[in-house]
Amino acid sequence: NEKRTDIFEADLGGSARLGEHIHHIASKRQDTVLTTTFVNTLKFVREYYCEGMQPVISVVEAKETEAAYKTPGMEDEPKKTELVFEGLGVMKGAKLVGLLSEREAMTYTLLREDIKGAHTSIPVGEKEIGVKLSNSRPKIKTSYENGRVKINIDLKLKLSVSENETEYDVSQYRDIKILENIANNHFRKEIESTIAKIQREYKSDIFGFGMHFHVQQKHDLWESIKEEWDDKYFAEADITVKVDSKIVFSGETREKFGVNAR
């Protein structure tokens, strides 16, 4: 329920203008965050006019933050606000039809952006592992059978373990394989859940599956269904997801890393 003016009153760090501050954040974090995508005007216009794809918009929020310099006796000092970029806005044409949470925005980022060093956590039972993640663009194959679209997504991920609260020792091959399978299931479920929500609630193909369908299938077929792509063919598509995660190491040695590592 923040006022619109809160964004303009936020702490701009060393920047002189709001736009300059946003550009600085975007340029520093573009390849390293999973929870949002920084959409500039060119990207929005390109996706707006692209057949078989709907655009997204960045979400920025002004949140109150306690100033680091506060000391006892300064409790009455006004709180500062900072700009937080989390989640995405789902567009359908020129209309905003919904919002994605930061977890849901991760699916869009994994399928549409080049990630070169984003950090995230993966639950392992009641514990979790922290990973630094990079991806390759997924392979997307489409088909058309009995009036329905089928979409197969094959995503490869590289993971570097940065934190390990679990009993698994990432210097051991067997434990690595167990964690890779856990990661595969985690990301697959996140992706499937988010896509299903967008199909069901928003009927907006922000992933560009229609663009792949257009390229891979006969031109006449695309021309016959493109007007109903979002509301029918994308919304009712059968989508399967395969994730292949590999835990990699930056050095030549694999140090023991885990609660039970000896």
CORVENQUI-V707120 format. One record per residue. N is the residue number from 1. RES is the residue in three letters. PHI is phi in whole degrees, 0 to 359 (none if undefined). Layout:
n->[N | N]
res->[RES | RES]
phi->[PHI | PHI]
//
This chain:
n->[1 | 2 | 3 | 4 | 5 | 6 | 7 | 8 | 9 | 10 | 11 | 12 | 13 | 14 | 15 | 16 | 17 | 18 | 19 | 20 | 21 | 22 | 23 | 24 | 25 | 26 | 27 | 28 | 29 | 30 | 31 | 32 | 33 | 34 | 35 | 36 | 37 | 38 | 39 | 40 | 41 | 42 | 43 | 44 | 45 | 46 | 47 | 48 | 49 | 50 | 51 | 52 | 53 | 54 | 55 | 56 | 57 | 58 | 59 | 60 | 61 | 62 | 63 | 64 | 65 | 66 | 67 | 68 | 69 | 70 | 71 | 72 | 73 | 74 | 75 | 76 | 77 | 78 | 79 | 80 | 81 | 82 | 83 | 84 | 85 | 86 | 87 | 88 | 89 | 90 | 91 | 92 | 93 | 94 | 95 | 96 | 97 | 98 | 99 | 100 | 101 | 102 | 103 | 104 | 105 | 106 | 107 | 108 | 109 | 110 | 111 | 112 | 113 | 114 | 115 | 116 | 117 | 118 | 119 | 120 | 121 | 122 | 123 | 124 | 125 | 126 | 127 | 128 | 129 | 130 | 131 | 132 | 133 | 134 | 135 | 136 | 137 | 138 | 139 | 140 | 141 | 142 | 143 | 144 | 145 | 146 | 147 | 148 | 149 | 150 | 151 | 152 | 153 | 154 | 155 | 156 | 157 | 158 | 159 | 160 | 161 | 162 | 163 | 164 | 165 | 166 | 167 | 168 | 169 | 170 | 171 | 172 | 173 | 174 | 175 | 176 | 177 | 178 | 179 | 180 | 181 | 182 | 183 | 184 | 185 | 186 | 187 | 188 | 189 | 190 | 191 | 192 | 193 | 194 | 195 | 196 | 197 | 198 | 199 | 200 | 201 | 202 | 203 | 204 | 205 | 206 | 207 | 208 | 209 | 210 | 211 | 212 | 213 | 214 | 215 | 216 | 217 | 218 | 219 | 220 | 221 | 222 | 223 | 224 | 225 | 226 | 227 | 228 | 229 | 230 | 231 | 232 | 233 | 234 | 235 | 236 | 237 | 238 | 239 | 240 | 241 | 242 | 243 | 244 | 245 | 246 | 247 | 248 | 249 | 250 | 251 | 252 | 253 | 254 | 255 | 256 | 257 | 258 | 259 | 260 | 261 | 262]
res->[ASN | GLU | LYS | ARG | THR | ASP | ILE | PHE | GLU | ALA | ASP | LEU | GLY | GLY | SER | ALA | ARG | LEU | GLY | GLU | HIS | ILE | HIS | HIS | ILE | ALA | SER | LYS | ARG | GLN | ASP | THR | VAL | LEU | THR | THR | THR | PHE | VAL | ASN | THR | LEU | LYS | PHE | VAL | ARG | GLU | TYR | TYR | CYS | GLU | GLY | MET | GLN | PRO | VAL | ILE | SER | VAL | VAL | GLU | ALA | LYS | GLU | THR | GLU | ALA | ALA | TYR | LYS | THR | PRO | GLY | MET | GLU | ASP | GLU | PRO | LYS | LYS | THR | GLU | LEU | VAL | PHE | GLU | GLY | LEU | GLY | VAL | MET | LYS | GLY | ALA | LYS | LEU | VAL | GLY | LEU | LEU | SER | GLU | ARG | GLU | ALA | MET | THR | TYR | THR | LEU | LEU | ARG | GLU | ASP | ILE | LYS | GLY | ALA | HIS | THR | SER | ILE | PRO | VAL | GLY | GLU | LYS | GLU | ILE | GLY | VAL | LYS | LEU | SER | ASN | SER | ARG | PRO | LYS | ILE | LYS | THR | SER | TYR | GLU | ASN | GLY | ARG | VAL | LYS | ILE | ASN | ILE | ASP | LEU | LYS | LEU | LYS | LEU | SER | VAL | SER | GLU | ASN | GLU | THR | GLU | TYR | ASP | VAL | SER | GLN | TYR | ARG | ASP | ILE | LYS | ILE | LEU | GLU | ASN | ILE | ALA | ASN | ASN | HIS | PHE | ARG | LYS | GLU | ILE | GLU | SER | THR | ILE | ALA | LYS | ILE | GLN | ARG | GLU | TYR | LYS | SER | ASP | ILE | PHE | GLY | PHE | GLY | MET | HIS | PHE | HIS | VAL | GLN | GLN | LYS | HIS | ASP | LEU | TRP | GLU | SER | ILE | LYS | GLU | GLU | TRP | ASP | ASP | LYS | TYR | PHE | ALA | GLU | ALA | ASP | ILE | THR | VAL | LYS | VAL | ASP | SER | LYS | ILE | VAL | PHE | SER | GLY | GLU | THR | ARG | GLU | LYS | PHE | GLY | VAL | ASN | ALA | ARG]
phi->[none | 296 | 288 | 301 | 293 | 301 | 298 | 282 | 261 | 291 | 295 | 260 | 61 | 265 | 276 | 273 | 228 | 299 | 300 | 295 | 295 | 297 | 299 | 297 | 298 | 298 | 292 | 280 | 247 | 307 | 264 | 236 | 237 | 257 | 272 | 198 | 228 | 272 | 259 | 269 | 298 | 298 | 297 | 297 | 297 | 300 | 285 | 298 | 265 | 276 | 291 | 86 | 207 | 247 | 277 | 237 | 230 | 288 | 243 | 238 | 226 | 267 | 238 | 290 | 222 | 284 | 294 | 295 | 273 | 296 | 230 | 307 | 99 | 247 | 299 | 276 | 295 | 296 | 285 | 266 | 241 | 232 | 273 | 239 | 255 | 213 | 81 | 215 | 263 | 267 | 257 | 223 | 68 | 264 | 250 | 280 | 252 | 179 | 236 | 254 | 291 | 297 | 292 | 289 | 297 | 302 | 298 | 300 | 297 | 295 | 270 | 241 | 243 | 268 | 259 | 238 | 168 | 279 | 254 | 207 | 241 | 236 | 292 | 230 | 64 | 268 | 252 | 204 | 242 | 263 | 228 | 261 | 239 | 226 | 226 | 250 | 304 | 292 | 273 | 240 | 241 | 241 | 210 | 220 | 223 | 52 | 79 | 237 | 268 | 241 | 230 | 249 | 246 | 238 | 244 | 250 | 233 | 249 | 238 | 241 | 287 | 253 | 218 | 217 | 265 | 269 | 278 | 280 | 255 | 283 | 270 | 255 | 303 | 299 | 292 | 301 | 296 | 297 | 294 | 297 | 294 | 298 | 296 | 303 | 294 | 299 | 291 | 299 | 295 | 299 | 293 | 300 | 295 | 292 | 299 | 299 | 297 | 293 | 298 | 284 | 265 | 248 | 48 | 223 | 277 | 284 | 273 | 76 | 298 | 297 | 297 | 294 | 299 | 301 | 286 | 273 | 253 | 296 | 301 | 297 | 295 | 300 | 300 | 280 | 240 | 297 | 292 | 250 | 302 | 293 | 285 | 239 | 289 | 291 | 299 | 253 | 294 | 271 | 241 | 244 | 233 | 236 | 240 | 239 | 262 | 232 | 276 | 241 | 234 | 285 | 255 | 275 | 256 | 248 | 289 | 295 | 208 | 165 | 302 | 263 | 294 | 238]
//
